[in-house]
Amino acid sequence: MTQHHTNAHVKGLNQQSLAYMPSHVDTPSYDRSKVKAGIVHIGVGGFHRAHQAMYINELLKTPGSEQWGICGVGLLEANRGLRDVLKQQDYLYTLTVRHPNGTIDNTVIGSMIDFLFAPENKQAVINKLAHPDTKIVSLTITEGGYNFNPVTGEFDYANPDIINDINNPNDPITAFGYIAAALKLRKEQGLNAFTVQSCDNIQHNGNVTRKMLLAFAAEQDAALSEWIAANVMFPNAMVDRITPVSKQSDIDYVVDAYGVSDEWPITCESFTQWVIEDSFCDGRPNWDNAGAQFVKDVTPFETMKIRLLNAGHSVLGLLGSVHGYGTIDETVSDPLFAKYLRAFMDKEVTPNLEQLEGIDLEIYKDTLIERFANPNIKDSLSRICSESAAKLPKFLIATINENLAQGRDVSLATLVIAAWCFYSDRGEDEQGNTLEVIDAMQSELHEAAAKTTTDDDLAFLSLTSLFGDLNTQSAFTSHYKNNVDALYAPASKIKAIMKNVLEPKGN
């Protein structure tokens, strides 16, 4: 990502070049020299810079928030290039926010004031985490960084990096190793614990972080584990903002729009949401003044997002892939697919959701379809459909089960499951193009789906680890058989099947 722009007259982005920015660019209006790092953030990726760091940048515009700046931390050798770019740019970077209607907001984010590269100086990172100014240690370390077994949900003690960190507390590699070392220092010095705040897109991310850190610490130092359990808070949160990987075209855009060169800009959609449980042990920023929402329990907000946004992605992904579309925006721009998605959300998801404070569900659903249709944010269907076996039980099958229990209609979701069977079996769309099927369970899915063509319409549903007892529920299987028969009929077309499900003949 560190390609230099060829125009020799273009200034590099840094504190000095802010003075030369055009007026349409929102630059830090606060005095960055007065900002202290109350937050140390581990795992500085695109999402963090488009989300949490953006909220802090907004908050710093209000006097009295100066103690809530961010010090980034990179734990991996792969973070060296990012450290070099940020240091050279005085830790400034540009955020390009692309609205669905083509409008663009240009902002320089100034909330990060330092970045520590752990492989060069591990003790400096431990000391920074342990410093009394540090009130929150936040994380975007991806699901893999939490070191749990995806099947059991339990801590993975066999990971070689974890074994290293348990045996060498002062020479850590993992986030848990660094956090435990810093908390031990704070305990010994009689300081308050800091809050550990996950910003990863994981259900109950705070609970997961707590469980994993306590499992790690108990193996390393039982007394420390007890102190953490008694003193450290781990708020759950729901995060949402689509942030594609930065490309050369993003670098080029910044030169044209800002007149400066940023070697690692971030582009994102205009929508952003952050719902946080208000449980912090050493103070917190007033993120609600910058658009976030504090709540007692984040669970119903997570459920809403998973059943509408994530499941909606899967509905478009599987049906669109079978038809031959390539991206989410292309698929939802087809009126039939948009109509089908909205009917699924209205008829089959909404009846299972609670009314939530501060959320108008009708507006939320309108916004989702608008976000999916954003032509400036390309999201491939192969990415959306990847690892469907891990996603669909939570996103879609849970909704089907709840509706069956209540005697409600499941016909719209059922076609998506039938399309998943066809997708897993055939591996090509109805135009004859090869589909890129990415799934840890690909061979099991293919084998079960392939049996569908040998006179067993319900063969795919025999994967009970995914489908439970759906193959015994006649209210589901009657729709499912009809859909499978239609999909596997010669010269079948997914659009005709979708129309028939939306408006059954004889109604």
N, C-alpha and C positions, 0 to 999 in steps of 0.2 A: 504493500500500500504506500510505500515511501518513494513513489516516483516524483521527481522534481518537474515542475512545469517548465516548458522550454523558454518562455518569455522572460528575458533577462531583466526587463524593466519592472516586472511585477514584484512588489515587496512581499516578504514572507509574513504570515500572521504572527504577531506578538503584541505585547502591551503597547509598544510605541506606535505600531501601525494602526491601532484603533482610531487614532486621531484623523486618519486619512479615509475612513470608511464613508461610503455614501449614506445619506440620511435615511434611506429605506431599510438600513440594517440596524437591528436592535442590539446595541453594544452595552456592556456592563456600565450602568450609571453609578454604581457604588464604588467606594475606594477599596480596591482589592488588597492593598497593603495592610488594611486593618482587619482583614478576615482571618480567623483562626480555624484550624481543622478540628471541629468537634465530631466529625464523621470520618472514619477510616473505611474505605470501600475496597474489598478484595474481589478482583475479577472485573477489570474495567473493559467491558465490551461495548458494542454499539447500543444495545438496549439500555444499559446503565446511563450512557451519555444522552440518550433521547428521552429518558424517563426520570429517574431519581435526581440526576445532576441538573436537569432542566427545572424540576420543581424547586430545588435549592437556589438556582439562579434567579428564579422569580421571587423567592422569599428574601434574598439578599438585597432586593430593591427597597425593602422596608427597613428603616433604621431600627437597630436593636437586635438584628439577627446575625451579627457579625461572627458569633461563636460557632456557626453551623456550616463553615466551609468544609470541603472534602479533600482528604489526602488519598489518592489512589494507591493501590498495591498490586503489583504483578508478581505472582508466585512462580510462573513458568518461564523457561528460557525463551519461549515463543513471544513473550511480552517485551523483549529487549527493544525491538524496533518501535513499538508504541511509546515506550519510555523516552527514547531518543527524540521522537517527533514532538511529544508533549513538552519535554524540557525546552527544546528549541523554540517552541511557540508560547513560552511562559504559561503552559498548561491551559491555553485557550484553544477552542475549536469551534467550528461553525456547525449549526444545526439548520438544515433545510427541511422545512415542513411543507409537504405537498398535499393540498386539499383536493378532493375529488373533482371540483370544478376547474382545476388548473391554477388557482391562486397559490402563490408561494410565500411563506413567511421566512424571512432570513434573520437569524439570531446568532450572535457570538456568545457562547456560554463561558462564564468566568468563575463558576463555583468551585472548580478544582484548583487548588493552589500548590499542590505538591504531588509527586508520584515516586514511590519507593520500589526498587527492583530487587526483590528478595534474593535471587541467586547471588548477587554481588555482596549483600550485607544482611544476613538473616537477623543479627542482633538489633540492627537499626529498626527493622520491622517490628520485632517483639517490643522494643522500647517505645515505639510510636503507639502501638496498641495499648501498652500499659500506662501511657502518659495521662495525667489527671485531666487534660483538656479533652481527651477522647471519651465521648459520651455514648457513641453508637458505633458498632462495627457491623457494616452491612455487606451483603454478599450477592453477587451474581456469578455463581461458579458452575452453572448448568446442573442438570439432574445427576450426572455422573460424579460431580464433585462432592455430593453428600454421602457417597460410599455406602449405599444400602443395596441389598440383594433385591432385584426388581420383582422376584416371585414372592419372597417371604416378607420383604420390607424391613428385615433385620440388618444390623450393622455387619459389614464384611471385614472380619478380622484378618482375612488371608491376603489382603492387598499389601504388596511389598512396601509401598510408601507408608502405609499405616503401621506396619511392623517396625519400620525405621523410626517413626515418630514416637511410638510407645516406648521404645528402648533408648532413644536419644532425644530427651525432651528439649535440649538446647540446640538441636540441629534439625529443625523440622522441615518437612517438604509440603505437607498438606495444610489446608485452611484450618483443620481441627488442631493440628500440631501447633500452629502459630497462636491460635486463640487460647488454647490451654496454657501455653507458656506465658502469655501475657496476663491471663487471669490469675495464674499462680503468683506472678510478681505483685499484682494488685492486692491479692489476699495477704501476702507477706508484709506489704507496706501499709496495710490497714486502709486501703482506698476502696471507694465504691466499686462495685462491678459495673461494666458497661452493658448496654443492651446489645444483643446479637439479632440483627434484623435481616432475614432473608428477603430478597427481591426477585427470587426465581419463580418461574411459572410452574409451581408444584402445589397441589392441593395441600392445605394445612402446612404451608412451608415453615412456619415457626415451630409447630409441633415436631415436624420431621427433624429440623435443625437441633432442637433440644434433645430429642431421643438419641440422635447420632453423637452429639458432643458428649452427652453423659455416658454413653456406652464407651466412647474412646477414653474419656477421663477416668472412668472406673478401672479400666485396664492399666492405666499409667500411674494413677495416684488417687486412691480411694477417698482420702480426706478432701482433696481438691474437687472431686466429683460431687461430694456432699455439699461443699461450699457453693459450687455452681448451681446445684439444684435449689438451694435456699435463696440465692442472691441474684442470679442472672435472669432477665426477662427475654422472651422470644416471641414477639408479636406475630401473629399470622397476618398475611396480607394477600390481596388479589391484585395482580398487575396486568395491564393491557396496553400495548401499543405496537403496531406492526412496524418493524425496523429491519429493512433488507440490509444485506452485506454491502459495505461501501465499495464503489467501483470507480474506475478512472473518469467516467463521465461526471461523477459527483465532484471530483477535484476540478475538472474543467469548468463545471457550472460555477463554482465559487469564484474562480478567477474572473469570469465574466460579470458576475453579479456584485462582487465585493471589491474587485480591483486588488485583491491580495491573494496569496497562494497559501492554502491549507493542505497539508500533506495527509491528513486523516479526517476528513469531514464526515458528518453523519447526516443521512436522509431518513425521514420517517413520515408516516401518515399524520393527519391532523388530529385524529381521535387519540385521547389518552385518558386512562382511568387508573386510580390507585385507591383501594379501600383497605384501611389498616385498623387492626385491633389496637385500642389505646392502652397498651401495657408496656411501659418503659420504666427502667429502674434508676436512670440518672439524667432525667430531663429529656426533652425532645423538641425538634423544630415545630413551629405552627404550620405544618404542611397543609392544613385545611385552608389557610389564608392564600395558598397558591393552587388550590383546586383539588387537593386530595380530600378524602372523606374518612373520618375516624368513626368506628363502630364498636359495639360490644362483642359481636360475633360475626366473623367474616364468612362463615359457612354458606348461608343462603346466597350471598353474592357470588361465591365460587360456583355454586350449583347453577345459578342463572347463566354465568359465562360459559360453563362447560356444556350445558344442555342447548344453548342457543348459538353461541359463536363457534365453539369447537365442533359440535354436532352439525351445525350448519355448513361448516367447511367440509365435513365428511359427506354430507348429502350432495353438495355440489361436486366434490372431488370424485366420488364413485360414479354417480350418474353422468357427470360431464366426461369422465375418462372413457366410459363405455361408448358414449356418442362420438368422441374424437376431439374434444376441446383440450387445450393445453394449459390454460391459466384460469384462476378464479374469476378475474374481471371479465374475461371472454365468456365464461360460462354464465355468470349471473346477468350479463348484458343481453342474453337471450331471454325474451319475455316469458317463455314457457318455464325455463329453469327458475327464474325469479318468482314466478307465481307458485311453483311447486314448493320452493323453499319457504315462502311466506305462509302457505297453507300448513306446512309441517310445523312451523314455529307457533302459529295461532291455534291449530286444532289439537296437536299432539303434545307440544311442550308446555305452553302457557298454563293449561289447567293444573299442572303439577308444581308450579312455582308460587312462592309466597310473594305478597306485595311488599316491596322493600322501600325503606325510607330513602327519599332522595332519588328514586328511580321510577320513571314513567316507562313501563314495559313496552307500550306501543311505540314510543319515541326511540327506545333502545333498539327495537327490532327494525324500525325504519333506518336508523343509523347503521346497523349492521349491514343491511343490504347496500346502503350507500358506500360503506367502507369496502365491501367486497368488490364493488363495481369501480373502485378508484383505478383509472387507467395508468396512473403514475406509480403505482405500487404493484409490480408484477409478482404474483405468487403462483408457482407451478403446481399443477394438480398432482404430479408425481411426489412432490414434497408433502402435500396435504394428505395423500393416501398412504404414505410410508408409515410402517408400523401400525397399521389399522388394528391388528390383533391386540396391541397394547392399549389402543385408544377407545375402540368402539364399545367395549363393555361399560366403560365409565360414561362415554359421551352419549351413546344412542340406546344400547340394550337396556340400561337402567330405566330410561323413559318408557320403552316398550313394556317392561315388566310392571311398572307402576300403572300404566294405562290398562293392561290386561287385568290387574288386580281390581281396578275400579270399573271394569266392564266398558271401557272407552275404546274408540276406534284406534287401530294401529296400522291401517293400510298404507299410509304414506311412508312410514319408517320401514315397513316390511319390504317394500320394493328396493330400498337402499341395501338391505341385507341380501336380497336376491341378486342385486347388481354386484355386490361384493363377491358372491359365489361365482358369478359369470366372469368377473374380473380376475379372480384367483385361478380359475380353470383355464380360460382361453388365452390370457396374456396378450390379447390384441383388441383394438376397438372395432366398431362396426364398419370402419373404413378399411380395415385390414392392416392398420399401423400397429407395430409392436408397442406394448405398454411396459414401462419400467416399473416392475413390481418390487418394492423394497419392504421386506418384513422378516423379522427373526423367525416367524412361524411359516415362512413361505412354502416349505415342502409339505407340512401338514395341511395347510390351507388348500394347496393345489391337489393333493391326494384326495382329500374329502370332497372337494368341489368336482373333481373329475368323475367321481362315482355318480354324480347327478345325471350324467348322460346315459348311465346304464340302468335306467328304469327305477332309480331310487331318488325321487324328488327331494327327499329330506336328508340326503347323505351329508350335506355341508353342516347341518345342524347337529350332527353326531359329535362335534367338537364341544363337549359339555363344559370344558374349562372356560370356553368363551360364551356359550349360549345357554348354559344351565339346562332347564327342562323345557325350553321353547318348543322342542320337537314333539312334545306331548300336549301342547295347548292348541286346541282346534281353532280358537278365535284367531290365532296367529298362522297356523299351518294352512288353513284354507286359503288365505290371501297369498301366502308364500308359494304354494304349489301353482296357483294361477300365474303368478309373476315369473316363476322359473320356466313354466311351460311356454309362456309368451316370449321370454328372453331367448330360449333355446330353439324356438321355431325358425324354420328357414327364412332368411331375408327379414328377420325381425328388426324393428327400429325402436330404440329406447324412448324416443319422443312420443310415438304412438301409444306405448305402454303407459308413460307418464300421464298423457291426456286421459286415458281410460281410468287410471287410478283417481285422478282429480275429479272426473265426471263419469262415474260408472254408468254403463248402458243400462237402460231400464229405470233410471231415476227421473 
